[in-house]
Amino acid sequence: MNRRIKSFCSSCALIAALFMASIFPIPSANAFPLSEEEQEILEKSLSIVEIDREIARIESKQQDAERSMLPLNRELGKTEGQMLNSQERAGARLRAYYMGEREDLLTALLSVNSWKDFFKVLDYYELIMERDRDVLAAYKKDLAKLNKSRKQLSALASELAQMKTNLLMQRERVVELQRSVDGKLGSSTDPEHLQAMIEELTTYWENVGLHEVRRYFRALASAMMDFQDFLKDHQDSLVSDNGGYVLVIREEDLNAFLHSKNALLSNMAFIFEEEKIVATGSREGLNLRVEGHYTVENEPQNSIVFHVDQLVFNGLELPDTTRMELQNDFDLGFYPQKIVPFVKADEAVIQKGTLTVKLKLSL
């Protein structure tokens, strides 16, 4: 049922986006020549929209974190109360050992005159020892629980502090960008035209552009999840080398693979240049350019991670907040151990026309 609801919502969102696209004209830096001033002011305006959205996202996460801290604080207070009781009982048990009470009991066990009395005292002794173990185990458990709660609270507090710092920084960026945009509008010979362009761009981006860009990234991420299929069709791409393997991915092979995975990607071209990969696509007046690079990461697992270095929508560069959001939301990397279980990536090199991944054995 949940899957049907999600599918229905996705369909509604797509229909809405297409409807808005039919209503609003599609502003594109490629559709008409922009002056340097217009290019700058539109990019800054688009950055304001996106950083404002990032601010709203941070504020939402901040509220969630603050709400999460309330039950954690309550749990911490409750655990601290339990700890006092456990600590007192455990302390009494330990004092009994150090003051010789348990030794006296053991002496009594060894001084009985009959087997019957011996087993009675032994049962009593084992009962006391079992109780001691339970008390000390409860103390240890409560102590571990307390330390876990403190760590969670500390981590959440640090995350919240970082969010507040980031929020202040983003707000300062928006103020500065808005000041610059207002200054440009004030000194423009045709401020009404510029303002109309800003409003048109903002409306299109918020109602269509962002949705379409995320669709492209979602399609790419879905295709990369099946990257192990690439080797099935290109077994010659993986060759042994010096006790390990080398995976050579050719530009034309990657394009064919991605195009076969999703029709949306069929109008995108992926180009390997020196130390970077560039993906460009154009559909129904929407132009997208993504530039990035790969790095080898070992945490939380060995992987080839894609970093978005530049994102250009209809000729206008989007801010770093949008790049990071898309990079975090959509995984465009791949995992060598899903291809060959006993290897791990050691190096990823992008050259003209090829991506070369060096793999070493991880037995």
N, C-alpha and C positions, 0 to 999 in steps of 0.2 A: 504493500500500500504506500509506504513512504517513498519507494522508488517511483511509483506512478505519479505521486504528488510532485516530486522533484522534477520529473520529466515534463509534467504539465506546466510547472512554473517556468522551466527553461524555455519551453515552446512559447509561452506568453511573453517572456522577455524578448525573445527573438522577433516575434511578430510586432511587438511594440517598437523595437529598434528599427525594423524595416519600415514601419509606418512613419516614424519620426524622420527617417531618411528620405521618405517621399515628400514630406512636408517642408523640411529645411533644406536649403541649398547646401551643397558640399563645398566648404571653403578649402582651397588647396593652394599652397604656395606655387605649385606647378601649373595650376590652371590659369594664372595670370601673373605677370611680373610684379614682384614686390620691391619697393625701395628698401634700402638698408634700414631706414628708420621704421618702416612698417614691419619688416622682418623682426627687428628687435622688440618692438612693442607687442607684437602678437605672441612671440615666444615668452616674454615676461608675463603677459596676461594669462597665457596657458599655464605657466608655472604657478601663478597665484592660485588659480583654480585647483591645481593638483596639490599644492602645499596646504591649501585650506582643507582639502579632503584628507590629507595626511594628519593634520591637526585634529580633525574630527575623529579619525581612527585612533590616534594616541589618547585623546580624551576618553573615548569609549573603553579602551584597554585600561586606562588609569582608574576609571570608575569600577571596572570589573576587579582590578587588583585590590582596591580599597574595600570592596565588598568581601573579597576572599580573606582579607586580613581579620575581619570581625570574628568569624567562626574559629580562625586559627588562634586568635588571642583568647577566646573563651576556652578552647581546648587546652591551650597552654596553662591557663589558670587552674583548670580542673586537674590536669596532670600534675601540676606542682603541688596541689592539695593531696593527691594520692601519694606523691613522692614523700611527703612529710610523714605520713602513716607508715609507708613501707620502710622508710629510712629508720624510723624509731624502732620498728619491730626487728629489722635486720640488725640494728645496733645492739638490741637486747640479746639476740642470738649470739652475735660475735663476742659480746662481753662475757656471756656464759662460758664460751670456750676459753677465753683468756683468763678468767677468774677461777677456772678449775671445776666448774659445775659438771661439765660433760665428763671430765676425768674422774670425778667422784662417782658418777653413774657407771662408768666403765669398771671402776674398782669394785663397786657393788656387784656387778655382773660376774666378776672373777672370784668373788668370795662366797658365793652361795654354796649350800651344802647338799643340794640334790639336783638331779637333772630337771625335775619338774619346775623347781624354783628358777633354775638357770634359764629355761625357755620362756618362763613368764617375764623375767627381767629382760631377756633378749627381745621379746616382742615389744615390751615397753620402750626399750632403748631404740629399736628400729622405728617405732612410731614417732618418737621425739626427733630422731634424725631425719625422717621423712618430712616432718613438719618444718624442721629447720631448712631443708632443701627447698621446700615450697616457698617459704618466706623469702629466702635469698634470691630464688628464681623470680619471684614477683617483683622484688626490688630491682633486679637487673632489667626486667622487662619494662618497668615504669621508667627507669633511667634512660633506656634506649628510646622509648616513646617521647620522653621529654626532649632529648637531644635532637630527635627527628623534627619535632614541632618547632624547636628553636631555629634549626637550620632552614626549614621551610619559611619561617617568618622573616629570617634574616635575608634570604634570597629574594623574597617578595618585596621587602623593604628596599633592597638595592635596586631591584627592577623598577620599582615605583619612582625612586630618586632619579634613575636614568631617564625614565619617561618624562619627568618634570623638566629635567635639563633639556631634553630633546624638544619638548613642547615650547619652552622659552626660545630656543634657537630657531625653530620653525616660525614662530610668531614674529621674531625679529626679521627673518627673511621676507616674510609677507609684507611687513610694514615698509621695508626698504624697497621691495619690488613695486609696491603700490605707489610709493613716493616717486619712483622713477617713471612709472607709467603716467601718473598725474602730471609730472613735469613735461613729459613728451607731448601729452595731449594739450597742455597749456601753451606750449610753444609751437604747436603745429599750425600750418596754414589752413588745414581742413580738419579740425578736431571732430566734427560731426561724422565725417566719413570714417575716421579711425575708430571712433566709439562704436559705430555700426558694425565695423569689421570685428571688433573685439566681442561684441554681443553675439554676432552670428557664429563666430568660432566657438565661443563658450557654450552656446546652445547645442551646436552640433556635437562637440566633444562630450558633453555630459549626457546627451540622449542617444548618441550613436557611436561616436569615435571610441570611447573607452570600452564599450561593450565589444566592438569589433576587434580591437587590439587584444583584449583578453581572450577572445575566441581563437585568434591565431596562436597565442601562447598555449592555450589549453590543447589545441590540436597538436602542436609541436611536442608538448609534454607527454601526451598520450602515445604519440609515435615513438618517442624515445624510450618509453616503458617496454616496447617490444623490440628493442635494439638487438637482442640476441637473434632475432629472425634475420638480421642483416648478414650474419656469418653463414647462415644456411644457404643463402643465395650467392655469397661471395667467400667461399671457403679458402680461396687463394689469398685472401687479405691477411690471413694469420699464418706466419711462418716462424719456425724455431730459429733462435739466434743466441749463441753464447750462453747456453744453459737456461735460457728463458724464451720469450716469444716477442715478436714485433707485429703489431696490428697496424696495417696501412689502409687508411680509409680515403678513397679517391673522391674528389668533389662530385664527379658525374654519378658515381655509385650512390653516394649519400642522397643526392637529389632524386634519383630514381626510387630509392627506398622510401623517402619521406612522401613523395608524390603518390606512391602506391598505398600509403597508409591512410590518407585523408584527402578528399577532393579539394578541400579548402586550401591545402598546401600546394596544389598543382600549379598555382600561379606565383609561387615563391621560388626564388633562385638563391642557392647557398654557394658562396664563393670563399675558397680558402686563399687568403693572402698571407704575407709574412707576419707571423705572430698574431693573427686575428682572423676571425670568421665574420663574414658579412652576409646577412640575409635580407633580401629585398622582395617586396610583393606589392601588387597593385590589383585592386578589384573595385569596380563600380565607383571610381572616383576617390577611393581611399588608397593612399600610398603609405607604405610602412618600410622603414629601414632599421635593422637591428645589427649592431656591431658589438662583438664581444671576444672573449678569449677563454681558454680552458686552463684549469689548474688541477693537479693531483692532490686530493685530500684523503686523509686517513681517519678522520673523526667525523661522524660516529662510525663510519665504515669506509673502506677504500673505494674511491670513486673518482671519476673525471667530471669535475664541476664546471658548468658554464657560467661565466660572469657577464652580465649585461653592462657594457661600457658606454654605449650610446644608443638612444632610442629616438627616432625621428618620425613624426606623424605628419603627413601632408606637408613635408618640407620644414616643419617646426620641431626643434629639439625639445623633448620632454625633460623635466627635472630629474635629479637623482632619486627623489622620493618615489617617483613612478617606476624607475628602473629597479630599485631595490624591492618594491612591492611585488612586481612581476617576477623577479628572480626568486623571491621567497615563496611566492604562491605556486609557481610552476617550475618543476624540476626538469631542466633541459639537459642534464648530464646523463652519464650512463655508468654502469657498474660492471667492471671486467669480470668479477667473480661469478656473475650470472652467466657470463659467456664461457669462461673456463674456470671451474671451481677452485683449482689449486694454484692460481696465480693472483698477483696484485699489481696494479699499475705503479710504475716507477717514474714515468716521465711522459708528458704530452707535448709534442712539437707541431706547430702549424707552419707549413711552408706553402709556397705557391702551388695550389692544386691538390695538396694532400694534408691529412692529419695523421701523424705517426705516434702511436702509443707504445711505449716500451713496457713489457710485462716481465716480472720476475717470479720465480717459483716461491710459493708461500707454504710449503709443506711443513 
